Amino acid sequence: MWTSAQPVVAAFVASVVRDRRDREDVLQETALAVLNSFESYDSSQAFQGWAIGVARNQISLYLRRRRRDRLVFNEETIANLQSTFEQSSPPEELDHLPTCIDQLSGRSRKICELRYQKGLKPIAISEQIGMTANSVSKALQRIREQLRECIEDKFVSEGANG
């Protein structure tokens, strides 16, 4: 469920948190909070909406820590964004993700599979492939960047050809 909701949750987080590194941190904190509070999820409700609510709480925590900044949205604006994203579907760009993943090879593909298909943390991955956990984390950053660039390139070329 998280895999299908994550793109919309990430877009919601990105609509409020402008700094890329902070955005990634808030999204990871959201994923962790979703995992840790999953037992409180009411399956009669849409998972995506619930996950966006969890993200909103994580954004609020982030904004409290960053209160000194001038470019901080008020609660009403965040509530409006939440409502909009709850009704959103994953961006069309993500249609290219499987193709881009297929283009990964060797160690990159193995690391990606272990992290996102098997759900292993970098330390567990490091034990399986003989790298340090820090090296695995850096490799994952490079892999995500490579996938992002691939998706953007395919989306742009599709627009030019379509």
Secondary structure, DSSP 4 states (H G I P E B T S, - for coil): -HHHHHHHHHHHHHHH--SHHHHHHHHHHHHHHHHHTGGG--TTS-HHHHHHHHHHHHHHHHHHHTTT-S----HHHHHHHHHHHHT----GGGGGHHHHHHT--HHHHHHHIIIIIS---HHHHHHHHT--HHHHHHHHHHHHHHHHHHHHHHHHHHHHH-
